[in-house]
Amino acid sequence: MAHGKEGAPALDWAALRDPRQTLVFYMGLTWSAEVSRGLVENGRAAQSPVAIIENGTRVEQRVLLTTLGSLTQTVVRGKPVSPSLLVVGDVVNLYQRGASAPHHPAEVSAEPRVAQEA
């Protein structure tokens, strides 16, 4: 878990490359390119799923699903705002839209998309 409110923290990217780990970056939007680059350059797969959770638990919550390799482009195109969490790992594949949505795992692909809340 890393908090980026004061900018990009100094992280041991190699220690975070295990695909079985779930990573959560608090306030990581401004340094999301460094997150992507640091993890991929140190062996984390570019196809690793990523969720950007904007305004989590609020009525205006928005979730953008992407991959490490597409994270920077998703931030540019989706224009998420703080507060946002970056969640990296296979746990993102378990994301389901609101409780009234059909119960099936969200598809995460290299093509970024916004998961609409019910």
Salt bridges, closest charged atoms under 4 A:
ASP18 OD2 - ARG20 NH2 2.82
GLU54 OE1 - ARG62 NH2 3.02
